[in-house]
């Protein structure tokens, strides 16, 4: 099999936002989840920053260091053949220089895209012009490295608690279009799940829109009909996996039975084969 370059993977991933149907990205948090997702037939994988953080004992929200996050991204990217895009939270530093360093780290780790959010842990949004500068710095870092990083610029406008729904929508559209003008390839608006709002975002933002799929969002085909180009699962898969663990061990403690595990166990040999070195 001809080896595909990192640049070619990035270019193909960017095209995937424009061509074909909706791009669906389950989010992995370690090598085995990435391999399971790849084996299921998905043509790209996103990482879950929450899943990686939780697996390493951190709360979500950039409590993990850039280096620790990139170490997991590297292991995932080197373990699969499909493109990997990394959730790099808020870039591990508010400055354009910090954003550029994060972009270089993502490229070095073997990924071809990243998320960059404008929210802060104290419930504010970064200045819109600063976030544009951060996007430009990432774009320049990718150009210098010869890897056209696919930048998924996220706005947390819908997390601002003292804004009305109309104010949140207006801010999300304004920021999405500003980030697109700065060079973002896709505009990520989490914390929305109602069809009417999603449809307006997809119509009024001048670029591919990414929302979080999974409960309570509409099904994938409905998201596609509403105009969404990219649907990632964010923390939903790891939340469901941990819910399964809780159900299984609660059943074990309370009843001493294995029904939950018995329904969903992947055979040991299948997992061993899944993680065997690829030729």
C-alpha positions in Angstrom: 0.0 0.0 0.0 1.3 3.4 -0.9 1.9 5.5 2.1 -0.1 8.7 2.2 1.7 11.8 3.3 0.5 14.0 6.2 -0.1 16.8 3.7 -2.2 14.6 1.5 -4.3 13.5 4.5 -4.9 17.1 5.5 -5.9 18.1 2.0 -8.3 15.1 1.7 -9.8 15.9 5.1 -10.4 19.5 4.1 -12.1 18.4 0.9 -14.3 16.0 3.0 -15.9 19.1 4.6 -17.1 20.2 1.1 -17.7 16.9 -0.8 -19.9 13.9 -0.1 -22.4 13.7 2.7 -22.1 14.9 6.3 -18.7 14.1 8.0 -19.3 12.1 11.1 -16.5 11.9 13.7 -16.7 9.6 16.7 -14.2 10.8 19.3 -11.5 8.5 20.5 -9.5 8.9 23.8 -6.9 6.2 23.4 -5.4 3.8 20.8 -7.9 1.0 21.3 -11.0 3.3 20.9 -9.4 4.8 17.8 -8.9 1.3 16.3 -12.5 0.3 17.1 -13.7 3.4 15.4 -11.5 2.8 12.4 -12.6 -0.8 12.1 -16.2 0.3 12.2 -15.6 2.1 8.9 -15.2 5.7 9.7 -12.9 7.6 7.3 -11.5 10.0 10.0 -11.2 10.1 13.7 -11.4 13.0 16.2 -9.9 12.9 19.7 -11.9 13.8 22.7 -10.1 16.3 25.0 -12.5 15.4 27.8 -12.0 11.6 27.3 -8.2 12.0 27.2 -8.2 14.2 30.3 -10.5 11.9 32.2 -8.5 8.8 31.3 -5.4 10.5 32.7 -7.1 11.6 35.9 -7.8 15.3 35.0 -11.1 17.2 34.9 -11.9 18.6 31.4 -11.1 22.2 30.6 -7.4 22.4 29.9 -6.3 21.0 33.3 -4.1 18.6 31.3 -0.9 20.0 29.9 -0.3 20.5 26.2 2.5 17.9 26.3 0.3 15.2 27.9 -2.5 15.8 25.4 -0.1 15.7 22.4 1.5 12.5 23.7 -1.9 10.8 23.4 -2.6 12.4 20.0 0.7 11.0 18.8 -0.1 7.5 20.0 -3.5 7.6 18.3 -2.3 9.1 15.0 0.4 6.5 14.7 -2.0 3.6 15.3 -4.5 4.2 12.6 -4.4 4.8 8.8 -7.2 7.4 8.6 -6.7 11.1 9.3 -6.8 12.2 12.9 -7.9 15.6 14.1 -7.1 16.7 17.7 -9.2 18.5 20.2 -6.6 21.0 21.6 -9.1 22.8 23.8 -8.2 26.6 23.9 -4.7 26.1 22.6 -2.9 26.0 25.9 -2.2 29.7 26.1 -4.2 32.7 25.0 -1.6 34.3 22.7 -1.1 33.7 19.0 2.4 32.5 19.8 0.9 29.8 22.1 -1.6 28.8 19.4 1.2 28.5 16.9 3.2 26.3 19.2 0.1 24.1 19.7 -0.3 23.8 15.9 3.3 22.8 15.5 2.9 20.2 18.2 -0.2 18.7 16.5 1.7 18.4 13.2 4.7 16.8 15.0 2.3 14.3 16.6 1.0 13.2 13.2 -2.5 14.7 13.2 -3.9 16.8 10.3 -6.4 19.1 12.1 -7.3 20.6 15.4 -10.1 22.3 17.4 -9.4 25.7 18.9 -12.0 27.2 21.2 -12.7 30.8 22.3 -14.1 30.0 25.7 -12.3 30.4 29.0 -12.6 28.5 32.3 -14.0 31.6 34.0 -17.0 31.7 31.6 -15.9 34.4 29.3 -15.1 34.5 25.6 -11.8 35.6 24.3 -11.7 38.8 22.3 -12.9 38.1 18.8 -9.9 39.8 17.2 -7.4 37.9 19.4 -9.0 34.6 18.4 -8.7 35.6 14.8 -5.0 36.2 15.3 -4.7 32.8 17.0 -6.3 31.2 13.9 -4.0 33.1 11.6 -1.0 32.0 13.6 -2.0 28.4 13.4 -2.6 28.7 9.7 0.9 30.2 9.3 2.5 27.4 11.4 0.9 24.8 9.1 2.0 26.6 6.0 5.6 26.7 7.3 5.5 23.0 8.1 4.0 22.1 4.7 0.9 20.6 6.3 -2.3 22.6 5.7 -3.9 22.0 9.1 -7.7 21.8 9.1 -8.7 24.3 11.7 -12.0 23.7 13.4 -12.7 27.1 15.2 -15.0 26.7 18.1 -17.1 29.3 19.7 -18.7 28.8 23.2 -21.2 31.6 22.7 -24.0 29.3 23.8 -22.3 28.8 27.2 -22.7 32.4 28.2 -25.3 32.1 30.9 -26.4 35.8 31.2 -27.1 36.1 27.4 -30.6 35.5 25.9 -30.9 32.8 23.3 -31.1 35.5 20.6 -27.8 37.1 21.9 -26.1 33.7 21.9 -27.2 33.0 18.3 -26.1 36.4 17.1 -22.7 36.1 18.8 -22.2 32.6 17.4 -22.9 33.7 13.9 -20.8 36.8 14.2 -17.9 34.9 15.6 -18.2 31.9 13.2 -18.0 34.3 10.2 -15.1 36.2 11.7 -13.2 33.0 12.3 -13.9 31.8 8.8 -12.5 35.1 7.5 -9.4 34.5 9.5 -8.8 31.2 7.9 -10.7 28.6 9.8 -11.9 25.6 7.7 -14.9 24.7 9.8 -16.9 26.5 12.5 -17.8 24.5 15.6 -20.8 25.6 17.7 -21.3 23.2 20.6 -24.1 23.3 23.3 -26.9 23.5 20.7 -29.3 20.7 20.1 -32.6 22.1 18.8 -33.3 21.8 15.1 -34.4 25.4 14.5 -31.2 26.9 16.0 -29.0 24.4 14.2 -30.6 25.2 10.9 -30.1 29.0 11.4 -26.4 28.5 12.3 -25.9 26.4 9.2 -27.6 28.9 7.1 -26.1 32.1 8.5 -22.5 31.0 9.1 -20.6 31.2 5.8 -18.6 28.0 6.0 -19.0 24.4 7.1 -20.7 24.1 10.5 -19.8 21.4 13.1 -22.2 20.5 16.0 -22.1 17.8 18.6 -24.1 14.8 17.7 -25.5 12.2 20.1 -28.2 12.7 22.7 -30.0 15.1 22.9 -29.2 16.3 19.3 -31.3 15.2 16.3 -30.1 12.1 14.4 -27.3 12.3 11.9 -29.6 12.4 8.8 -31.7 15.2 10.3 -28.5 17.2 11.1 -27.5 16.7 7.4 -30.9 17.9 6.3 -30.5 21.0 8.5 -27.3 21.9 6.7 -24.6 20.6 9.1 -21.5 19.5 7.3 -19.6 18.0 10.3 -21.0 16.1 13.3 -18.6 15.1 16.1 -19.6 13.2 19.2 -17.5 15.2 21.6 -17.5 13.5 25.0 -20.7 11.4 24.2 -18.9 8.1 23.4 -16.7 8.2 26.5 -19.7 9.2 28.6 -21.7 6.2 27.3 -18.7 3.9 27.8 -18.3 5.1 31.4 -22.1 4.7 31.9 -21.7 1.1 30.8 -18.9 0.6 33.3 -21.0 2.0 36.1 -24.0 -0.2 35.1 -21.8 -3.3 34.9 -20.1 -2.9 38.2 -23.3 -1.8 40.0 -25.0 -5.0 38.7 -22.0 -7.0 39.9 -22.0 -5.5 43.4 -25.8 -5.6 43.9 -26.7 -8.9 42.1 -23.5 -10.7 41.4 -24.5 -11.2 37.8 -22.9 -10.3 34.5 -25.8 -9.4 32.1 -24.6 -6.0 31.2 -21.1 -7.2 30.3 -22.4 -10.3 28.6 -24.4 -8.3 26.1 -21.5 -6.1 24.9 -18.2 -7.9 25.4 -15.9 -7.8 22.5 -14.1 -11.2 22.3 -10.6 -11.1 23.8 -9.1 -12.5 20.6 -10.7 -9.8 18.5 -9.2 -7.0 20.6 -5.8 -8.7 20.5 -6.0 -8.8 16.7 -7.2 -5.2 16.6 -4.1 -4.1 18.3 -1.6 -6.3 16.5 1.0 -4.4 14.6 -0.1 -3.3 11.2 1.9 -4.4 8.2 
